[in-house]
Amino acid sequence: MPSQVAQITRHIEQGIADGRYVAGRRLPAERMLAELLQVSRATAREAIGLLVARGVVERRQGDGTYVVAAAERRMAEIWQDMARQHPMLQADLVEFRAMLESRTAELAALRHDDDDRARLRAAHAAVDAAYGSSDRQAQIRSDVAFHRAIADATHNPVFSYLIASLLALLHDHVQVSLAGLSPQSPVSQQLRRQHDALLSAILARDADRARDVAGGHMDYVAVQLNALPRVSRPLTSP
């Protein structure tokens, strides 16, 4: 007999395949799924957690669980396959993210519109509040949402897909502190200052500063949260 968790994941995946659960729309709440499938809420929560880890659905802070678009799911699968084939890929992924985030911030500063400004401010307020608490999961979710809002402000869907799928992989596979950062910790305070500076540069349409702030932020995150050393690779002569 398949486990109840497997039955729920299969139910949701089949619902996505046949159009009952649509990309970009919210799934029924865990309580409703549990009642529908006659399982406990803990079982429903575990099944959804597995689908989140696989990139099929995403949790949005305070707003429920949403079905991820097929293109984003395929991108997440690519990253996951890469991580399985190259288990020492951590530093390379973080290095790639630094490049990607820097260019994303630069383009967001140049291209954002009024709607983006509102979304960026809201995402920044959420991540600032999260780092003003000690809830690690809230810190991760809101941090991802903030960087995703920046990517969306480029008006280039490739950046949005790359950022969303890469962040999902990094938070699943990269070494991060499991304990919540306290609001008084130097790391938490520095992250809040960096987020402030990044938002300010983007809203001021200062592309050069946005790029530099994003790069510095990624370097800080790599060392402080991912426990990676500062690495300079040797240059080879032509």
C-alpha positions in Angstrom: 0.0 0.0 0.0 1.4 3.4 -0.9 1.9 5.8 2.0 -0.7 8.5 2.7 2.0 11.1 1.9 2.6 9.5 -1.5 -1.2 9.4 -2.1 -1.5 13.1 -1.4 1.4 14.1 -3.6 0.0 12.0 -6.4 -3.4 13.6 -6.0 -2.0 17.1 -6.2 0.3 16.3 -9.2 -2.7 14.6 -11.0 -4.8 17.7 -10.2 -2.1 19.9 -11.8 -1.9 17.6 -14.9 -5.7 17.6 -15.5 -6.2 21.3 -14.8 -8.0 21.1 -11.5 -5.0 22.9 -9.8 -3.8 25.7 -12.2 -0.3 27.3 -12.3 -0.3 30.5 -10.4 -3.4 29.7 -8.4 -3.5 28.8 -4.7 -4.0 25.2 -3.6 -6.7 24.3 -1.1 -5.5 24.9 2.5 -3.9 22.0 4.3 -7.0 21.6 6.4 -9.2 21.2 3.4 -6.9 18.8 1.7 -6.7 16.7 4.9 -10.5 16.6 5.1 -10.9 15.8 1.4 -8.4 12.9 1.5 -9.2 11.8 5.0 -5.7 12.2 6.4 -4.2 14.2 9.2 -3.1 17.8 8.7 0.4 16.8 9.6 0.4 14.3 6.7 -1.0 16.9 4.3 1.7 19.3 5.4 4.5 16.7 4.9 3.2 16.0 1.4 3.1 19.6 0.4 6.6 20.0 1.9 7.9 17.3 -0.5 6.2 19.1 -3.4 7.8 22.4 -2.4 11.2 20.7 -2.3 10.7 19.4 -5.8 9.6 22.8 -7.1 6.0 21.7 -7.9 4.4 24.2 -5.5 5.7 27.2 -3.5 4.7 28.5 -0.1 4.0 32.3 0.0 4.3 33.8 3.4 0.8 34.6 4.8 -0.8 33.7 1.5 -0.9 29.9 1.2 0.6 27.4 -1.3 0.6 28.1 -5.0 1.2 25.9 -8.1 4.4 26.7 -9.8 4.4 27.2 -13.6 5.6 24.3 -15.7 8.6 26.3 -17.0 9.7 27.0 -13.5 9.3 23.3 -12.5 11.4 22.2 -15.5 14.1 24.7 -14.5 14.1 23.5 -10.9 14.5 19.9 -12.2 17.6 21.0 -14.2 19.2 22.5 -11.1 18.4 19.4 -9.0 19.9 17.1 -11.6 23.0 19.2 -11.7 23.3 19.1 -7.9 22.9 15.3 -7.9 25.6 14.9 -10.6 28.0 17.4 -9.1 27.7 17.1 -5.3 30.6 19.6 -4.7 28.8 22.3 -6.7 27.9 24.5 -3.8 30.5 27.1 -4.2 30.0 27.3 -8.0 26.3 27.8 -7.6 26.8 30.6 -5.1 29.3 32.2 -7.5 26.9 32.0 -10.3 24.1 33.5 -8.2 26.4 36.5 -7.4 26.8 37.2 -11.1 23.1 36.7 -11.7 21.9 38.9 -8.8 24.2 41.7 -9.7 22.9 41.9 -13.3 19.4 41.4 -12.1 19.6 44.4 -9.7 21.2 46.5 -12.5 18.4 45.8 -14.9 15.7 46.2 -12.3 17.0 49.7 -11.5 16.8 50.6 -15.2 13.4 48.9 -16.1 11.1 48.9 -13.1 7.7 50.6 -13.3 5.3 52.0 -10.7 3.8 48.5 -10.0 7.2 47.1 -9.5 8.1 49.9 -7.1 5.0 49.0 -5.0 5.9 45.2 -5.0 9.5 45.9 -4.2 8.6 48.1 -1.2 6.1 45.4 0.0 8.7 42.6 -0.4 11.3 44.7 1.4 9.0 45.5 4.3 8.3 41.7 4.7 12.0 40.7 4.6 12.9 43.5 7.0 10.2 42.3 9.4 11.4 38.7 9.2 15.0 39.7 10.0 13.5 41.7 12.9 12.3 38.3 14.3 14.0 35.0 14.9 11.9 32.9 12.6 14.4 31.3 10.2 11.7 30.0 7.9 10.1 33.4 7.6 13.6 34.9 6.9 14.2 32.4 4.1 10.7 32.8 2.5 10.7 36.6 2.6 14.3 36.8 1.4 13.4 34.6 -1.6 10.4 36.8 -2.3 12.4 40.0 -2.1 15.0 38.7 -4.6 12.2 37.3 -6.8 10.5 40.8 -6.8 13.8 42.3 -8.0 14.0 39.7 -10.8 10.4 40.3 -11.8 11.3 44.0 -12.1 13.7 43.3 -14.9 10.7 42.4 -17.1 12.7 39.5 -18.5 11.1 36.2 -17.5 14.3 34.3 -17.9 15.7 36.2 -14.9 12.6 35.4 -12.9 12.8 31.7 -13.7 16.5 31.4 -13.0 16.3 33.3 -9.7 13.3 31.4 -8.4 14.6 27.9 -9.3 18.2 28.6 -8.2 17.1 30.0 -4.8 14.9 26.9 -4.3 17.9 24.7 -5.0 20.2 26.6 -2.8 17.9 26.6 0.2 17.4 22.9 -0.2 21.0 21.9 -0.8 23.4 24.6 0.3 24.6 24.7 3.9 22.7 27.4 5.7 22.3 28.2 9.4 19.3 26.2 10.7 18.8 28.4 13.6 17.0 31.7 13.2 19.1 34.8 13.2 18.3 36.9 16.2 17.3 40.6 15.5 20.2 41.8 17.5 22.9 39.7 15.8 25.5 41.5 13.7 24.7 39.3 10.7 20.9 40.1 10.9 21.5 43.8 11.2 24.0 43.8 8.3 21.6 41.9 6.1 18.9 44.5 6.8 21.3 47.3 6.0 22.2 45.6 2.7 18.5 45.1 1.8 17.9 48.8 2.5 20.8 49.8 0.3 19.7 47.5 -2.5 16.1 48.8 -2.5 17.3 52.4 -2.3 19.6 52.0 -5.3 17.0 50.3 -7.4 14.3 52.8 -6.7 16.7 55.6 -7.4 17.4 54.0 -10.8 21.1 54.0 -9.9 22.0 50.9 -12.0 25.8 50.9 -11.2 25.2 51.2 -7.4 22.4 48.5 -7.5 24.8 46.1 -9.3 27.6 46.8 -6.8 25.4 46.6 -3.7 23.9 43.3 -5.0 27.4 41.9 -5.6 28.6 42.9 -2.1 25.4 41.4 -0.6 26.0 38.1 -2.4 29.6 38.0 -1.2 28.5 38.6 2.4 25.8 35.9 2.2 28.2 33.4 0.7 30.7 33.8 3.6 28.3 34.4 6.5 25.3 32.1 5.8 26.7 29.5 3.4 30.0 29.1 5.2 32.0 29.4 2.0 35.6 30.9 2.0 36.4 33.9 -0.1 37.9 32.3 -3.1 39.8 34.0 -5.9 40.5 31.6 -8.8 43.8 31.9 -10.7 43.7 33.6 -14.1 45.2 31.7 -16.9 47.3 33.5 -19.5 46.0 33.3 -23.1 
